[in-house]
Amino acid sequence: MSPDELRELLLSNSAVGLAPDIGLSDCFVLDSLALTWVLYQVQESYGLEPDPDDERISGLTSIERMAGYLDQLRPGGVRT
């Protein structure tokens, strides 16, 4: 999942609450409901299975960081 695809996903749900002009490295905080929605969408659309109890999830404060984490979940993922 590319950072641009993730940005589109996040912006597709107004409940997530991100500004339409958010940059890939801009910081944000998702509430638990928005985060659960994102993790569900990633699992359903991309077949990735993020663990909601993974401690790294609390550090996903930008689109770039979130995309890097998700990339690590796919077989052969190498982004850090």
Beta strands, then each sheet from edge to edge (+ up, - down):
end
